[in-house]
Amino acid sequence: MDLGIKDRKALVCAASKGLGRACALSLARAGVAVTINARNDDTLQATAAEIRELTQAPVTAVAGDITTPEGRGAVLAACPAPDILINNAGGPPPGNFRDWSRENWIAALDANMLSAIEMIKATLDGMIERRFGRIVNITSGSVKSPISVLGLSNGARAGLTGFVAGLARDVARYNVTINGLLPGAHDTERLRSNLQAAATNSGQTFADALAQREASIPAGRVGSAEDFGEACAFLCSQQAGFIVGQNLLIDGGAYNGTL
């Protein structure tokens, strides 16, 4: 399927591995010129080279912390007028809310709410002027089904979701869409690390922990990173212009609800 975005420019945050990398790869396959960002320059450069080899698309790599003004400035200097923006950042650690200080909350908000809003603020008006824009915020399935030990993430990501719900409807008339993409369990380094820790704590093998997790998902498996990346690319397509202010779960049916 031709997504109608060949030669568009995309900026993908936290894209050196995992779901961010998958989004960048799928966009590059659609003919998009991609600028990718992450904190580790070595990993980022290797990812950029791999995406170039796989797709022959132009890929620019800019290392930096997107949660800081300096990091955002660097990536926006490399791609000042993106047609597509993929906001993504790793989630804060789990824990008990009684142990979290104000500094913990501010760090979570900076990473998973405020930095995305700053990136939207820096790029949205250009999209409006060009009458094309696609913004996808990678959040979490916990936005719809909160996970108690992930309260920092629940709060920050839900705050971003609430903010863009109104903004998305203000800008849709200009062919600019803003949507959320909510991952469930996908086969990434982070998932495998978490499953290994859970297996160690419970005396299971990793294979047993993975099988138990897969059994809890109606699809009978964890998702692949490609599943997620291809969904992201479609939300960025010309054809997705009537999808506005939505939060799309990519979780194999794990969320048990009608809304």
N, C-alpha and C positions, 0 to 999 in steps of 0.2 A: 504494500500500500504506500503510495506517495503521500507523505505527510504535508507537502506543500511548504516546507520550511528550508529547502536547500538554499545555501548561501546566507541564511540568517546568522546572527551572532548570539552566542549563549555564554553566560557566566554561571559556572557551577561551583558552589562552595563545598568544602570538605569532600573533595573528589579524588583523593589519591587511592582510596580503596573502598570496599563495601558498596553500599547503595549509591553513594555519590558518584563513585567511579562508574557504576552501571548506568546511571543517568547520562553521564558525559559520553560514554561509549555509544549508547543508543542514539543520542542526538547527533554525534559525529557520523554514525551510519546513515542518518537521514540527510547528510550533506551540510550540517551546521558547522560553522567555525566556532570552536569551543575554547574558552579560557577557563582553566581549572585552578583551584586553590586548595591548599592544605598547609599545615604547619611544617611538616617534615619535607625539606627540599629534595633529599635523595629519593624518597619514595614517590614524591610528586613527579619528579623528572622521569623516573622509570615508567610511571603510569602514562605520562604524556607520550613518551616514545612508543609504548605499546599501542595506545589508541591510534596514533599516526600510522603505525604499521598495519593495523587491522582495517583501517577505514580510508586511508589516504586523505583524511580531512585535516585542515590546519588546526593545530592545538598549541595554545600558549599556556605555560605553567608559571604561576606566580605564588611563591611561598609566603606565608604570613598568617597571623592569627586574625581571622575574620571578626572576632569579637572585640577587636581593638580599633580605634580610629586609624592607626597606622596601617594595619592589615587591610582594612576596607579601602583606604586611600590607594594602596599599592595595586590592588586588584582592579579598582575602578580606573586607575591611570592606564592600565593595560587594555581594558575593555570599557571605555567611557560611555558607550551607547549601545548596550545589549538589547536585543529584541526579546531575549529569553533570560530569565533569572531563576536559578534554582537555589533557594535558601536551604542550608543544611548545616547542622552542627551536632557534635556528639552530646549525648545527654549527661546530666549531672549524676553523681553516684547515688545508690539507694541508701536508705537509712530510716531513722525514726525522727519525726518532726521535732521532738523534744530536744534533740541534739543539734539542731540547725540554728546557726546564728544569723544575724542580719546579713553578714558578709556572704554566707552560703546562699542566701536567697538572692542577693544582688548578683552574684556570679551566675546563678542559674538563669536569672532574667536577662542578663547581658548576653549569655550564650544562646538561649533558646527563644527569646522574644525580641529584645531591643536591637540586637545586631541585625536581625531580619528586617525589622521596621526601618532601620537606617539604610539598609541596602535598597529597600523599596522606595524610600524617599529620594534616594540619589538617582534612581533610574526610571521612575514611573512617568515623570512629565515628558521625557524624551519618547517613551513609548506612545503616550497620548498624542504627541505632535506627529509621529510617524503613522499613527492609526494602526499599529500592531504591537501587541505585547503579550507575553505569556509569563506569569509568575507562578511558580510552584513552591510551596513551603513544605518541606519534608518534616513531618512532626512525629506522631506515634499513634498506634492503636489505642494507647491509654487516654487519648483525648476523648474517645467515645466510651471506653471502659477502663476507668482509672485503676491503677495498680498501687496499693497502699504504700508500699515501700519506696515508690518512685514519686513521692509527693512533690519534690522540687521540679521534676520534669512535668508532672501533671499540671502544676500551677502555671509554670512558665509557658508551656506549649498551649494550654487552654487560653491563656491570655492573648497569645499571638492569634489564635484561631478566632477569638471574639473580636479582636481589632480588625482583622482583614474581612470579616463577614460584612461589615458595613462598607468598607472601602471598595471591596470587589463590586458591589452594586453601583457605586458612584462612577466607576470608570468603565463599566462594561459597554456603554454606548460608543466608546472610542475603539472598540475591538481590542481591548486590553482585558485579559482575564486573570483572576487570582484564585487559586485553588490550593487545597491541602492534599497531600499524599501521605497516607497513614500506613506505615509498615507494621506487619505482624512479625512472625518468626521467619527470617530468611537466612539462608546458609552463608553467613559472613563470618569474618574473623571474630567479631564481637560476640555473635551467638555461640560459636564454638568455645570461646573462652568462658562465657557464662555457664554453658552446659558442663564444661570440664570442672569448673569450681563446684557446681551443684553436685556433680557425680562424686567428687572427692569428699565433700561434706557428708554425703549420704551413704558412702561406701559402695556406690554403684560403679560400673564401668561407663566410659563415655558412650559406648554403643547403646547401653541400656537407657541412659539418660536421654539420648537422641530419640530412641524408639518410643519412649514414654511421651516425649514432647510431640512427636509426629502423630501418635495415637489420639492426642487431644485436639487435633486439627481435622475438621471434616474432610478436607482434601487428602488426608492421609500422608502428608509430607510437609516439610518446611519449604518455603518458597526459595526459588533461586534468585540471585541478584538480577539476572536478566529479566525475570518476571516483572520486577519492580522498575527496571530501567525502561522497558518497552511501554509500560503504563505511563511513565513520566513523559516519554517522547510523544505519546498520543495526546496527553493533556497540553502539550506545547504545539500541537499541529494546527494547521489552518482549519481543519474540520472540527476542532474542539472549541470554536468560538462561542458556542451557545451553552457551554458548561461554565457556570459562574458561581463563585462563592461556595463550592462544594468541598466535602472532605471524603475522599475516596479511600476506603480500606482495601489494602492488598494483604489479606491475611488468611486466605484459604478457607474462609467461612468461620474462623475462630470466634469472631464476635457474634454472640447469639442474641440478635435483636432484629426488629423490623424497621428501625429508623437509624 
